[in-house]
Each structure stands twice: as C-alpha cells, then as structure tokens.
Amino acid sequence: MNSFKDIETLLDKWQHSIFGYLPKIILALLVIVVFYFIAKLFRNFSLKFYSRVFKKQSDIAKIISVVVYFFFLLSGVFLALEVLGLEGVLTKLLAGAGIIGIVAGFAFKDIASNAFAGFLLNVQRPFKDGDWVEIDGVFGTIKDISWITTSIKTISGQEVFVPNQLIYNNVFTNYSTFSKRRVIFKSGVSYGDDLDLVRKVTLEEVDKIDAVLKDEIIDFYFTEISSSAYNFEVRFWVQFNHQKDYLNAMNEIITRIKKRFEKEDISLAYNVTTLDFGVKGGVNIFDKPIVTKTE
C-alpha cells in the first residue's frame, strides 16, 4: 500500500509541475517563434540594404545579413531560457562559450587575422583582379582575392599566395591605380660636355617617344656632380596597362639617348673609374708630347 501511495504522490508532483511549467513552456516557445520571424525579417532587410551599399561585394552583404539573423535568433533563445527560469543554464552556457572562444582565439589567431584583413580588402578594394602590384616584395598581377590569401601571378609565371594580414602590416604598391606610370631615367655625362645641350637633346628625344603622355610635363634635372660626371635624371609619364608598357618606354629612351648623344658627341659617363687621358678637357698622351719644364 505504501508503494502505491508513493507513486501517487510522485505523479501528483509531476502533474503540478507540468501544469505549473506549461504556461512558461508555451511562452518560451512563443518567444522563440516570434524571434525566429523577427530574425528572418531583419535578415532580408539587411540583405537588401547592404546589397545596395556593397554593389560589387555581394558576399559582404550576405555575411552581414547572416550575422544579423543569428543575433536575433540567439537573443530569442536566451530570452526563452530566462522565461523558463533557467538562468543558471544560461550563465553556464555563456561561461562555456567564453572559454571556448578564448581557446579558439589562440588556436585560430592567424586565420582570424587573415580573414579580417580579407574582409577589409573586399570592402576597401585597394586593388582588383589584373592590377599590377608589389606586395611584400612580390611583383606581378592580382589573380584572386580570397578571405585568407591573395594570389599574385609573377612575371616569371609562378602563382604566389600572400597572407592577407601581411598586406595590411606592410607597404604595398598598386601600379595600375592611375592607368599611367612614370618612367625615371638616370644617367650622367662627362665634365667636358655642354650641359645646356645635354638637357635640350634629352628632352627632344623623350618627346619623340609615342607612348609619352603629351599632356603631362617632362621633367629634367641635373642631380649631382659626382667624382667623374654630371648626373641627371629625366622623368616622363606613359600609359600603363601592362609591365611591358613601362619596359618598352625605358628601352626606347635608352636607345634614343645613346644614339643622339653619339651624334652630338656627348659622352655618357661610366659607373666605373677609368683612366682616360683623352676625355674632353684632358690630354691624349699618344697624340701630344708631354712637355716638362726644366730648370
């Protein structure tokens, strides 16, 4: 008889517990359902809004909308747990999530840094596919910009993968930004040459290059009196779509300068030290006898 009374008492408690918790359970389910629809509503709204903001970066709009969706969904779950009086479970869940987050943070630190840098690259767009760039000492064209790495096709034909965090931790150069590039040619002439003539013929030869942008100023400067020459540099702009545009311009200015200087009897200086007794202003010991004074 006692056993039957115990069972009856237990069932009684369960009945009271079920009827006592039933309104809370219904309210908790209602909260979850409401927040589910709110999450879907805000996800669709944010997707449409950020698709207009980031027209060329649809992936960014999708990521933001997913973050918004899970934010409202998790908010509904946490509120439902509070309605059920399971604050302790909620606290343990948050504490556990914090510990897991710390461990994951150490484990995936580099991946997270590269992913965040990839997000910035897709938002800021400092370069795009096909641009000529120099990143972390690697020169070539952008092949692909992913969330973790950026791949570059080098001039020698290799594909190099650069971690995205290195891009924002170092200086990088985009040569394709303005669709033009400046050619800087440096050289030197001997002490005996007419500097005005050097300037005149150099500017004339640069102006003859077809690739030179005529609306840009051609600059010429004598930059240094070195131990064996007057050094100069000439700067001019060319249209730049490919590295060969720059190389062709540099090749043409070198060829033209050499031919024109030879025609005008202008001597290009050498970077090595030589004993040239026949240089302009000097004496050629093979043509003229050396006269010495005697007492």
PENOR-V211971 format. One record per helix or strand of 2 or more residues. SS is the DSSP state (~ for helix, > for strand). FROM is the first residue (numbers start at 1). TO is the last residue. Records with the same first field share a line. If there is no record, write none. Layout:
SS: FROM-TO / FROM-TO
This chain:
~: 2-53 / 58-83 / 87-107 / 109-124 / 164-169 / 195-207 / 243-263
>: 132-135 / 138-145 / 149-154 / 159-163 / 172-174 / 180-189 / 219-225 / 230-239
